[in-house]
């Protein structure tokens, strides 16, 4: 039971870290050195907005402005 939990936990954590990395590459405001100076509630709304924008990018196959240069 413990072994199965650890395996699943590792797999999910890896997936979350990958998603976090993708968001940080696209939305630089999410990087560690660019700290958000907002309350946790407001910061979570900013992260949620970034996720929604990322999903829109993916749905419409859009590229970032910087990638077009």
mmJSON file of the N, C-alpha and C atoms, coordinates in Angstrom:
{"data_MODEL":{"atom_site":{
"group_PDB":["ATOM","ATOM","ATOM","ATOM","ATOM","ATOM","ATOM","ATOM","ATOM","ATOM","ATOM","ATOM","ATOM","ATOM","ATOM","ATOM","ATOM","ATOM","ATOM","ATOM","ATOM","ATOM","ATOM","ATOM","ATOM","ATOM","ATOM","ATOM","ATOM","ATOM","ATOM","ATOM","ATOM","ATOM","ATOM","ATOM","ATOM","ATOM","ATOM","ATOM","ATOM","ATOM","ATOM","ATOM","ATOM","ATOM","ATOM","ATOM","ATOM","ATOM","ATOM","ATOM","ATOM","ATOM","ATOM","ATOM","ATOM","ATOM","ATOM","ATOM","ATOM","ATOM","ATOM","ATOM","ATOM","ATOM","ATOM","ATOM","ATOM","ATOM","ATOM","ATOM","ATOM","ATOM","ATOM","ATOM","ATOM","ATOM","ATOM","ATOM","ATOM","ATOM","ATOM","ATOM","ATOM","ATOM","ATOM","ATOM","ATOM","ATOM","ATOM","ATOM","ATOM","ATOM","ATOM","ATOM","ATOM","ATOM","ATOM","ATOM","ATOM","ATOM","ATOM","ATOM","ATOM","ATOM","ATOM","ATOM","ATOM","ATOM","ATOM","ATOM","ATOM","ATOM","ATOM","ATOM","ATOM","ATOM","ATOM","ATOM","ATOM","ATOM","ATOM","ATOM","ATOM","ATOM","ATOM","ATOM","ATOM","ATOM","ATOM","ATOM","ATOM","ATOM","ATOM","ATOM","ATOM","ATOM","ATOM","ATOM","ATOM","ATOM","ATOM","ATOM","ATOM","ATOM","ATOM","ATOM","ATOM","ATOM","ATOM","ATOM","ATOM","ATOM","ATOM","ATOM","ATOM","ATOM","ATOM","ATOM","ATOM","ATOM","ATOM","ATOM","ATOM","ATOM","ATOM","ATOM","ATOM","ATOM","ATOM","ATOM","ATOM","ATOM","ATOM","ATOM","ATOM","ATOM","ATOM","ATOM","ATOM","ATOM","ATOM","ATOM","ATOM","ATOM","ATOM","ATOM","ATOM","ATOM","ATOM","ATOM","ATOM","ATOM","ATOM","ATOM","ATOM","ATOM","ATOM","ATOM","ATOM","ATOM","ATOM","ATOM","ATOM","ATOM","ATOM"],
"id":[1,2,3,4,5,6,7,8,9,10,11,12,13,14,15,16,17,18,19,20,21,22,23,24,25,26,27,28,29,30,31,32,33,34,35,36,37,38,39,40,41,42,43,44,45,46,47,48,49,50,51,52,53,54,55,56,57,58,59,60,61,62,63,64,65,66,67,68,69,70,71,72,73,74,75,76,77,78,79,80,81,82,83,84,85,86,87,88,89,90,91,92,93,94,95,96,97,98,99,100,101,102,103,104,105,106,107,108,109,110,111,112,113,114,115,116,117,118,119,120,121,122,123,124,125,126,127,128,129,130,131,132,133,134,135,136,137,138,139,140,141,142,143,144,145,146,147,148,149,150,151,152,153,154,155,156,157,158,159,160,161,162,163,164,165,166,167,168,169,170,171,172,173,174,175,176,177,178,179,180,181,182,183,184,185,186,187,188,189,190,191,192,193,194,195,196,197,198,199,200,201,202,203,204,205,206,207],
"type_symbol":["N","C","C","N","C","C","N","C","C","N","C","C","N","C","C","N","C","C","N","C","C","N","C","C","N","C","C","N","C","C","N","C","C","N","C","C","N","C","C","N","C","C","N","C","C","N","C","C","N","C","C","N","C","C","N","C","C","N","C","C","N","C","C","N","C","C","N","C","C","N","C","C","N","C","C","N","C","C","N","C","C","N","C","C","N","C","C","N","C","C","N","C","C","N","C","C","N","C","C","N","C","C","N","C","C","N","C","C","N","C","C","N","C","C","N","C","C","N","C","C","N","C","C","N","C","C","N","C","C","N","C","C","N","C","C","N","C","C","N","C","C","N","C","C","N","C","C","N","C","C","N","C","C","N","C","C","N","C","C","N","C","C","N","C","C","N","C","C","N","C","C","N","C","C","N","C","C","N","C","C","N","C","C","N","C","C","N","C","C","N","C","C","N","C","C","N","C","C","N","C","C","N","C","C","N","C","C"],
"label_atom_id":["N","CA","C","N","CA","C","N","CA","C","N","CA","C","N","CA","C","N","CA","C","N","CA","C","N","CA","C","N","CA","C","N","CA","C","N","CA","C","N","CA","C","N","CA","C","N","CA","C","N","CA","C","N","CA","C","N","CA","C","N","CA","C","N","CA","C","N","CA","C","N","CA","C","N","CA","C","N","CA","C","N","CA","C","N","CA","C","N","CA","C","N","CA","C","N","CA","C","N","CA","C","N","CA","C","N","CA","C","N","CA","C","N","CA","C","N","CA","C","N","CA","C","N","CA","C","N","CA","C","N","CA","C","N","CA","C","N","CA","C","N","CA","C","N","CA","C","N","CA","C","N","CA","C","N","CA","C","N","CA","C","N","CA","C","N","CA","C","N","CA","C","N","CA","C","N","CA","C","N","CA","C","N","CA","C","N","CA","C","N","CA","C","N","CA","C","N","CA","C","N","CA","C","N","CA","C","N","CA","C","N","CA","C","N","CA","C","N","CA","C","N","CA","C","N","CA","C","N","CA","C","N","CA","C","N","CA","C","N","CA","C"],
"label_alt_id":[null,null,null,null,null,null,null,null,null,null,null,null,null,null,null,null,null,null,null,null,null,null,null,null,null,null,null,null,null,null,null,null,null,null,null,null,null,null,null,null,null,null,null,null,null,null,null,null,null,null,null,null,null,null,null,null,null,null,null,null,null,null,null,null,null,null,null,null,null,null,null,null,null,null,null,null,null,null,null,null,null,null,null,null,null,null,null,null,null,null,null,null,null,null,null,null,null,null,null,null,null,null,null,null,null,null,null,null,null,null,null,null,null,null,null,null,null,null,null,null,null,null,null,null,null,null,null,null,null,null,null,null,null,null,null,null,null,null,null,null,null,null,null,null,null,null,null,null,null,null,null,null,null,null,null,null,null,null,null,null,null,null,null,null,null,null,null,null,null,null,null,null,null,null,null,null,null,null,null,null,null,null,null,null,null,null,null,null,null,null,null,null,null,null,null,null,null,null,null,null,null,null,null,null,null,null,null],
"label_comp_id":["UNK","UNK","UNK","UNK","UNK","UNK","UNK","UNK","UNK","UNK","UNK","UNK","UNK","UNK","UNK","UNK","UNK","UNK","UNK","UNK","UNK","UNK","UNK","UNK","UNK","UNK","UNK","UNK","UNK","UNK","UNK","UNK","UNK","UNK","UNK","UNK","UNK","UNK","UNK","UNK","UNK","UNK","UNK","UNK","UNK","UNK","UNK","UNK","UNK","UNK","UNK","UNK","UNK","UNK","UNK","UNK","UNK","UNK","UNK","UNK","UNK","UNK","UNK","UNK","UNK","UNK","UNK","UNK","UNK","UNK","UNK","UNK","UNK","UNK","UNK","UNK","UNK","UNK","UNK","UNK","UNK","UNK","UNK","UNK","UNK","UNK","UNK","UNK","UNK","UNK","UNK","UNK","UNK","UNK","UNK","UNK","UNK","UNK","UNK","UNK","UNK","UNK","UNK","UNK","UNK","UNK","UNK","UNK","UNK","UNK","UNK","UNK","UNK","UNK","UNK","UNK","UNK","UNK","UNK","UNK","UNK","UNK","UNK","UNK","UNK","UNK","UNK","UNK","UNK","UNK","UNK","UNK","UNK","UNK","UNK","UNK","UNK","UNK","UNK","UNK","UNK","UNK","UNK","UNK","UNK","UNK","UNK","UNK","UNK","UNK","UNK","UNK","UNK","UNK","UNK","UNK","UNK","UNK","UNK","UNK","UNK","UNK","UNK","UNK","UNK","UNK","UNK","UNK","UNK","UNK","UNK","UNK","UNK","UNK","UNK","UNK","UNK","UNK","UNK","UNK","UNK","UNK","UNK","UNK","UNK","UNK","UNK","UNK","UNK","UNK","UNK","UNK","UNK","UNK","UNK","UNK","UNK","UNK","UNK","UNK","UNK","UNK","UNK","UNK","UNK","UNK","UNK"],
"label_asym_id":["A","A","A","A","A","A","A","A","A","A","A","A","A","A","A","A","A","A","A","A","A","A","A","A","A","A","A","A","A","A","A","A","A","A","A","A","A","A","A","A","A","A","A","A","A","A","A","A","A","A","A","A","A","A","A","A","A","A","A","A","A","A","A","A","A","A","A","A","A","A","A","A","A","A","A","A","A","A","A","A","A","A","A","A","A","A","A","A","A","A","A","A","A","A","A","A","A","A","A","A","A","A","A","A","A","A","A","A","A","A","A","A","A","A","A","A","A","A","A","A","A","A","A","A","A","A","A","A","A","A","A","A","A","A","A","A","A","A","A","A","A","A","A","A","A","A","A","A","A","A","A","A","A","A","A","A","A","A","A","A","A","A","A","A","A","A","A","A","A","A","A","A","A","A","A","A","A","A","A","A","A","A","A","A","A","A","A","A","A","A","A","A","A","A","A","A","A","A","A","A","A","A","A","A","A","A","A"],
"label_entity_id":["1","1","1","1","1","1","1","1","1","1","1","1","1","1","1","1","1","1","1","1","1","1","1","1","1","1","1","1","1","1","1","1","1","1","1","1","1","1","1","1","1","1","1","1","1","1","1","1","1","1","1","1","1","1","1","1","1","1","1","1","1","1","1","1","1","1","1","1","1","1","1","1","1","1","1","1","1","1","1","1","1","1","1","1","1","1","1","1","1","1","1","1","1","1","1","1","1","1","1","1","1","1","1","1","1","1","1","1","1","1","1","1","1","1","1","1","1","1","1","1","1","1","1","1","1","1","1","1","1","1","1","1","1","1","1","1","1","1","1","1","1","1","1","1","1","1","1","1","1","1","1","1","1","1","1","1","1","1","1","1","1","1","1","1","1","1","1","1","1","1","1","1","1","1","1","1","1","1","1","1","1","1","1","1","1","1","1","1","1","1","1","1","1","1","1","1","1","1","1","1","1","1","1","1","1","1","1"],
"label_seq_id":[1,1,1,2,2,2,3,3,3,4,4,4,5,5,5,6,6,6,7,7,7,8,8,8,9,9,9,10,10,10,11,11,11,12,12,12,13,13,13,14,14,14,15,15,15,16,16,16,17,17,17,18,18,18,19,19,19,20,20,20,21,21,21,22,22,22,23,23,23,24,24,24,25,25,25,26,26,26,27,27,27,28,28,28,29,29,29,30,30,30,31,31,31,32,32,32,33,33,33,34,34,34,35,35,35,36,36,36,37,37,37,38,38,38,39,39,39,40,40,40,41,41,41,42,42,42,43,43,43,44,44,44,45,45,45,46,46,46,47,47,47,48,48,48,49,49,49,50,50,50,51,51,51,52,52,52,53,53,53,54,54,54,55,55,55,56,56,56,57,57,57,58,58,58,59,59,59,60,60,60,61,61,61,62,62,62,63,63,63,64,64,64,65,65,65,66,66,66,67,67,67,68,68,68,69,69,69],
"pdbx_PDB_ins_code":[null,null,null,null,null,null,null,null,null,null,null,null,null,null,null,null,null,null,null,null,null,null,null,null,null,null,null,null,null,null,null,null,null,null,null,null,null,null,null,null,null,null,null,null,null,null,null,null,null,null,null,null,null,null,null,null,null,null,null,null,null,null,null,null,null,null,null,null,null,null,null,null,null,null,null,null,null,null,null,null,null,null,null,null,null,null,null,null,null,null,null,null,null,null,null,null,null,null,null,null,null,null,null,null,null,null,null,null,null,null,null,null,null,null,null,null,null,null,null,null,null,null,null,null,null,null,null,null,null,null,null,null,null,null,null,null,null,null,null,null,null,null,null,null,null,null,null,null,null,null,null,null,null,null,null,null,null,null,null,null,null,null,null,null,null,null,null,null,null,null,null,null,null,null,null,null,null,null,null,null,null,null,null,null,null,null,null,null,null,null,null,null,null,null,null,null,null,null,null,null,null,null,null,null,null,null,null],
"Cartn_x":[0.828,0.0,0.879,1.879,2.781,3.564,3.997,4.77,3.926,2.679,1.792,1.537,1.349,1.155,2.376,3.573,4.799,4.974,4.666,4.782,3.826,2.58,1.595,1.937,2.426,2.8,3.932,4.932,6.053,5.577,4.679,4.182,3.403,2.529,1.726,2.605,3.561,4.449,5.256,5.722,6.473,5.604,4.369,3.454,3.189,2.994,2.757,3.979,5.181,6.402,6.582,6.205,6.273,5.314,4.092,3.101,3.571,4.129,4.643,5.759,6.637,7.732,7.235,6.214,5.643,5.051,4.306,3.704,4.774,5.832,6.89,7.649,7.768,8.428,7.591,6.287,5.408,5.106,4.887,4.511,5.627,6.524,7.733,7.435,6.254,5.912,5.804,5.743,5.615,6.962,8.058,9.375,9.656,10.525,10.84,11.435,12.36,13.023,12.098,10.999,10.013,8.855,9.071,8.064,6.824,5.692,4.432,4.219,3.919,3.716,2.225,1.547,0.112,-0.241,-1.451,-1.939,-2.055,-2.058,-2.202,-3.462,-4.541,-5.783,-5.619,-5.034,-4.83,-3.788,-2.73,-1.697,-2.284,-3.18,-3.795,-4.67,-5.306,-6.097,-5.195,-4.014,-3.065,-2.608,-2.3,-1.88,-3.013,-4.234,-5.381,-5.568,-5.385,-5.501,-4.433,-3.22,-2.149,-2.497,-3.098,-3.503,-4.567,-5.549,-6.607,-6.012,-5.134,-4.495,-3.674,-2.991,-2.208,-3.119,-4.267,-5.206,-5.742,-5.955,-6.399,-5.299,-4.046,-2.908,-2.9,-3.053,-3.001,-4.19,-5.379,-6.589,-6.521,-6.034,-5.976,-4.608,-3.703,-2.353,-1.653,-1.758,-1.122,0.332,1.154,2.544,2.726,3.721,4.036,4.598,4.415,4.929,6.441,7.118,8.58,9.067,8.292,8.692,8.634,7.816,7.666,8.829,9.612,10.736,11.846],
"Cartn_y":[-1.192,0.0,1.265,1.312,2.454,2.638,1.546,1.601,2.183,1.767,2.274,3.773,4.182,5.595,6.404,5.931,6.653,6.758,5.686,5.696,6.709,6.689,7.635,9.067,9.263,10.603,11.157,10.34,10.752,11.143,10.339,10.58,11.899,12.124,13.348,14.565,14.44,15.573,15.959,14.967,15.234,15.969,15.557,16.201,17.648,17.885,19.25,20.126,19.595,20.367,20.708,19.788,20.062,21.189,21.122,22.166,23.511,23.51,24.743,25.326,24.481,24.935,25.553,24.95,25.486,26.871,27.004,28.302,29.354,28.982,29.938,30.388,29.507,29.902,30.922,30.742,31.633,32.916,32.831,33.981,34.244,35.12,35.373,35.92,36.48,37.014,35.903,34.648,33.526,32.972,33.496,33.015,33.372,32.598,32.8,34.169,34.628,35.901,37.097,36.882,37.945,37.707,38.057,37.762,38.619,38.008,38.724,39.435,40.68,41.459,41.619,40.49,40.484,39.496,39.601,38.651,37.271,36.213,34.869,34.718,35.357,35.258,35.884,37.069,37.745,37.018,36.522,35.783,34.522,33.842,32.642,33.0,34.169,34.614,34.899,35.442,35.71,34.393,33.407,32.098,31.465,31.53,30.976,31.666,32.979,33.71,33.251,33.013,32.516,31.149,30.295,28.964,29.094,29.956,30.154,30.693,31.674,32.221,31.153,30.319,29.245,28.275,27.956,27.056,27.679,28.997,29.689,29.63,29.886,29.763,28.388,27.354,25.982,25.678,26.111,25.811,26.411,27.65,28.341,28.242,27.45,27.288,28.629,29.501,30.809,30.724,31.634,31.702,33.003,33.022,34.23,35.27,36.531,37.623,37.518,37.16,37.07,35.966,34.897,33.789,34.169,35.179,35.564,36.386,37.001,37.842,37.036],
"Cartn_z":[0.0,0.0,0.0,0.872,0.973,-0.33,-0.917,-2.151,-3.29,-3.385,-4.426,-4.238,-2.981,-2.679,-3.119,-2.764,-3.116,-4.628,-5.343,-6.804,-7.415,-6.972,-7.497,-7.114,-5.898,-5.438,-6.294,-6.573,-7.425,-8.816,-9.372,-10.722,-10.791,-9.824,-9.814,-9.562,-8.647,-8.359,-9.592,-10.329,-11.553,-12.568,-12.713,-13.642,-13.239,-11.959,-11.469,-11.698,-11.483,-11.708,-13.183,-14.067,-15.499,-15.88,-15.373,-15.656,-15.123,-13.936,-13.341,-14.199,-14.693,-15.552,-16.847,-17.441,-18.677,-18.428,-17.339,-17.017,-16.736,-16.038,-15.712,-16.96,-17.958,-19.203,-19.963,-19.953,-20.711,-19.956,-18.664,-17.857,-16.852,-17.218,-16.432,-15.04,-14.835,-13.513,-12.477,-12.91,-11.981,-11.524,-12.066,-11.664,-10.21,-9.561,-8.142,-7.856,-8.718,-8.436,-8.703,-9.396,-9.617,-8.645,-7.408,-6.391,-6.595,-6.354,-6.422,-5.095,-5.156,-3.943,-3.68,-3.599,-3.393,-2.285,-1.822,-0.816,-1.469,-0.681,-1.26,-2.112,-1.712,-2.485,-3.863,-3.891,-5.171,-6.02,-5.389,-6.12,-6.75,-6.048,-6.621,-7.813,-7.779,-8.93,-10.131,-9.883,-10.966,-11.594,-10.76,-11.272,-12.062,-11.554,-12.281,-13.623,-13.666,-14.928,-15.919,-15.426,-16.294,-16.868,-16.046,-16.513,-17.604,-17.391,-18.391,-19.685,-19.592,-20.792,-21.517,-20.757,-21.371,-22.125,-21.535,-22.206,-23.488,-23.496,-24.703,-25.766,-25.358,-26.279,-26.932,-26.109,-26.618,-27.534,-27.159,-27.923,-29.321,-29.421,-30.708,-31.385,-30.836,-31.395,-31.6,-30.615,-30.688,-30.238,-30.715,-30.266,-29.486,-28.654,-27.911,-28.873,-28.559,-29.393,-29.504,-28.411,-28.429,-29.352,-29.509,-30.368,-31.847,-32.192,-33.594,-34.107,-33.223,-33.658,-34.277],
"occupancy":[1.0,1.0,1.0,1.0,1.0,1.0,1.0,1.0,1.0,1.0,1.0,1.0,1.0,1.0,1.0,1.0,1.0,1.0,1.0,1.0,1.0,1.0,1.0,1.0,1.0,1.0,1.0,1.0,1.0,1.0,1.0,1.0,1.0,1.0,1.0,1.0,1.0,1.0,1.0,1.0,1.0,1.0,1.0,1.0,1.0,1.0,1.0,1.0,1.0,1.0,1.0,1.0,1.0,1.0,1.0,1.0,1.0,1.0,1.0,1.0,1.0,1.0,1.0,1.0,1.0,1.0,1.0,1.0,1.0,1.0,1.0,1.0,1.0,1.0,1.0,1.0,1.0,1.0,1.0,1.0,1.0,1.0,1.0,1.0,1.0,1.0,1.0,1.0,1.0,1.0,1.0,1.0,1.0,1.0,1.0,1.0,1.0,1.0,1.0,1.0,1.0,1.0,1.0,1.0,1.0,1.0,1.0,1.0,1.0,1.0,1.0,1.0,1.0,1.0,1.0,1.0,1.0,1.0,1.0,1.0,1.0,1.0,1.0,1.0,1.0,1.0,1.0,1.0,1.0,1.0,1.0,1.0,1.0,1.0,1.0,1.0,1.0,1.0,1.0,1.0,1.0,1.0,1.0,1.0,1.0,1.0,1.0,1.0,1.0,1.0,1.0,1.0,1.0,1.0,1.0,1.0,1.0,1.0,1.0,1.0,1.0,1.0,1.0,1.0,1.0,1.0,1.0,1.0,1.0,1.0,1.0,1.0,1.0,1.0,1.0,1.0,1.0,1.0,1.0,1.0,1.0,1.0,1.0,1.0,1.0,1.0,1.0,1.0,1.0,1.0,1.0,1.0,1.0,1.0,1.0,1.0,1.0,1.0,1.0,1.0,1.0,1.0,1.0,1.0,1.0,1.0,1.0],
"B_iso_or_equiv":[0.0,0.0,0.0,0.0,0.0,0.0,0.0,0.0,0.0,0.0,0.0,0.0,0.0,0.0,0.0,0.0,0.0,0.0,0.0,0.0,0.0,0.0,0.0,0.0,0.0,0.0,0.0,0.0,0.0,0.0,0.0,0.0,0.0,0.0,0.0,0.0,0.0,0.0,0.0,0.0,0.0,0.0,0.0,0.0,0.0,0.0,0.0,0.0,0.0,0.0,0.0,0.0,0.0,0.0,0.0,0.0,0.0,0.0,0.0,0.0,0.0,0.0,0.0,0.0,0.0,0.0,0.0,0.0,0.0,0.0,0.0,0.0,0.0,0.0,0.0,0.0,0.0,0.0,0.0,0.0,0.0,0.0,0.0,0.0,0.0,0.0,0.0,0.0,0.0,0.0,0.0,0.0,0.0,0.0,0.0,0.0,0.0,0.0,0.0,0.0,0.0,0.0,0.0,0.0,0.0,0.0,0.0,0.0,0.0,0.0,0.0,0.0,0.0,0.0,0.0,0.0,0.0,0.0,0.0,0.0,0.0,0.0,0.0,0.0,0.0,0.0,0.0,0.0,0.0,0.0,0.0,0.0,0.0,0.0,0.0,0.0,0.0,0.0,0.0,0.0,0.0,0.0,0.0,0.0,0.0,0.0,0.0,0.0,0.0,0.0,0.0,0.0,0.0,0.0,0.0,0.0,0.0,0.0,0.0,0.0,0.0,0.0,0.0,0.0,0.0,0.0,0.0,0.0,0.0,0.0,0.0,0.0,0.0,0.0,0.0,0.0,0.0,0.0,0.0,0.0,0.0,0.0,0.0,0.0,0.0,0.0,0.0,0.0,0.0,0.0,0.0,0.0,0.0,0.0,0.0,0.0,0.0,0.0,0.0,0.0,0.0,0.0,0.0,0.0,0.0,0.0,0.0],
"pdbx_formal_charge":[null,null,null,null,null,null,null,null,null,null,null,null,null,null,null,null,null,null,null,null,null,null,null,null,null,null,null,null,null,null,null,null,null,null,null,null,null,null,null,null,null,null,null,null,null,null,null,null,null,null,null,null,null,null,null,null,null,null,null,null,null,null,null,null,null,null,null,null,null,null,null,null,null,null,null,null,null,null,null,null,null,null,null,null,null,null,null,null,null,null,null,null,null,null,null,null,null,null,null,null,null,null,null,null,null,null,null,null,null,null,null,null,null,null,null,null,null,null,null,null,null,null,null,null,null,null,null,null,null,null,null,null,null,null,null,null,null,null,null,null,null,null,null,null,null,null,null,null,null,null,null,null,null,null,null,null,null,null,null,null,null,null,null,null,null,null,null,null,null,null,null,null,null,null,null,null,null,null,null,null,null,null,null,null,null,null,null,null,null,null,null,null,null,null,null,null,null,null,null,null,null,null,null,null,null,null,null],
"auth_seq_id":[1,1,1,2,2,2,3,3,3,4,4,4,5,5,5,6,6,6,7,7,7,8,8,8,9,9,9,10,10,10,11,11,11,12,12,12,13,13,13,14,14,14,15,15,15,16,16,16,17,17,17,18,18,18,19,19,19,20,20,20,21,21,21,22,22,22,23,23,23,24,24,24,25,25,25,26,26,26,27,27,27,28,28,28,29,29,29,30,30,30,31,31,31,32,32,32,33,33,33,34,34,34,35,35,35,36,36,36,37,37,37,38,38,38,39,39,39,40,40,40,41,41,41,42,42,42,43,43,43,44,44,44,45,45,45,46,46,46,47,47,47,48,48,48,49,49,49,50,50,50,51,51,51,52,52,52,53,53,53,54,54,54,55,55,55,56,56,56,57,57,57,58,58,58,59,59,59,60,60,60,61,61,61,62,62,62,63,63,63,64,64,64,65,65,65,66,66,66,67,67,67,68,68,68,69,69,69],
"auth_comp_id":["UNK","UNK","UNK","UNK","UNK","UNK","UNK","UNK","UNK","UNK","UNK","UNK","UNK","UNK","UNK","UNK","UNK","UNK","UNK","UNK","UNK","UNK","UNK","UNK","UNK","UNK","UNK","UNK","UNK","UNK","UNK","UNK","UNK","UNK","UNK","UNK","UNK","UNK","UNK","UNK","UNK","UNK","UNK","UNK","UNK","UNK","UNK","UNK","UNK","UNK","UNK","UNK","UNK","UNK","UNK","UNK","UNK","UNK","UNK","UNK","UNK","UNK","UNK","UNK","UNK","UNK","UNK","UNK","UNK","UNK","UNK","UNK","UNK","UNK","UNK","UNK","UNK","UNK","UNK","UNK","UNK","UNK","UNK","UNK","UNK","UNK","UNK","UNK","UNK","UNK","UNK","UNK","UNK","UNK","UNK","UNK","UNK","UNK","UNK","UNK","UNK","UNK","UNK","UNK","UNK","UNK","UNK","UNK","UNK","UNK","UNK","UNK","UNK","UNK","UNK","UNK","UNK","UNK","UNK","UNK","UNK","UNK","UNK","UNK","UNK","UNK","UNK","UNK","UNK","UNK","UNK","UNK","UNK","UNK","UNK","UNK","UNK","UNK","UNK","UNK","UNK","UNK","UNK","UNK","UNK","UNK","UNK","UNK","UNK","UNK","UNK","UNK","UNK","UNK","UNK","UNK","UNK","UNK","UNK","UNK","UNK","UNK","UNK","UNK","UNK","UNK","UNK","UNK","UNK","UNK","UNK","UNK","UNK","UNK","UNK","UNK","UNK","UNK","UNK","UNK","UNK","UNK","UNK","UNK","UNK","UNK","UNK","UNK","UNK","UNK","UNK","UNK","UNK","UNK","UNK","UNK","UNK","UNK","UNK","UNK","UNK","UNK","UNK","UNK","UNK","UNK","UNK"],
"auth_asym_id":["A","A","A","A","A","A","A","A","A","A","A","A","A","A","A","A","A","A","A","A","A","A","A","A","A","A","A","A","A","A","A","A","A","A","A","A","A","A","A","A","A","A","A","A","A","A","A","A","A","A","A","A","A","A","A","A","A","A","A","A","A","A","A","A","A","A","A","A","A","A","A","A","A","A","A","A","A","A","A","A","A","A","A","A","A","A","A","A","A","A","A","A","A","A","A","A","A","A","A","A","A","A","A","A","A","A","A","A","A","A","A","A","A","A","A","A","A","A","A","A","A","A","A","A","A","A","A","A","A","A","A","A","A","A","A","A","A","A","A","A","A","A","A","A","A","A","A","A","A","A","A","A","A","A","A","A","A","A","A","A","A","A","A","A","A","A","A","A","A","A","A","A","A","A","A","A","A","A","A","A","A","A","A","A","A","A","A","A","A","A","A","A","A","A","A","A","A","A","A","A","A","A","A","A","A","A","A"],
"auth_atom_id":["N","CA","C","N","CA","C","N","CA","C","N","CA","C","N","CA","C","N","CA","C","N","CA","C","N","CA","C","N","CA","C","N","CA","C","N","CA","C","N","CA","C","N","CA","C","N","CA","C","N","CA","C","N","CA","C","N","CA","C","N","CA","C","N","CA","C","N","CA","C","N","CA","C","N","CA","C","N","CA","C","N","CA","C","N","CA","C","N","CA","C","N","CA","C","N","CA","C","N","CA","C","N","CA","C","N","CA","C","N","CA","C","N","CA","C","N","CA","C","N","CA","C","N","CA","C","N","CA","C","N","CA","C","N","CA","C","N","CA","C","N","CA","C","N","CA","C","N","CA","C","N","CA","C","N","CA","C","N","CA","C","N","CA","C","N","CA","C","N","CA","C","N","CA","C","N","CA","C","N","CA","C","N","CA","C","N","CA","C","N","CA","C","N","CA","C","N","CA","C","N","CA","C","N","CA","C","N","CA","C","N","CA","C","N","CA","C","N","CA","C","N","CA","C","N","CA","C","N","CA","C","N","CA","C","N","CA","C","N","CA","C"],
"pdbx_PDB_model_num":[1,1,1,1,1,1,1,1,1,1,1,1,1,1,1,1,1,1,1,1,1,1,1,1,1,1,1,1,1,1,1,1,1,1,1,1,1,1,1,1,1,1,1,1,1,1,1,1,1,1,1,1,1,1,1,1,1,1,1,1,1,1,1,1,1,1,1,1,1,1,1,1,1,1,1,1,1,1,1,1,1,1,1,1,1,1,1,1,1,1,1,1,1,1,1,1,1,1,1,1,1,1,1,1,1,1,1,1,1,1,1,1,1,1,1,1,1,1,1,1,1,1,1,1,1,1,1,1,1,1,1,1,1,1,1,1,1,1,1,1,1,1,1,1,1,1,1,1,1,1,1,1,1,1,1,1,1,1,1,1,1,1,1,1,1,1,1,1,1,1,1,1,1,1,1,1,1,1,1,1,1,1,1,1,1,1,1,1,1,1,1,1,1,1,1,1,1,1,1,1,1,1,1,1,1,1,1]
}}}
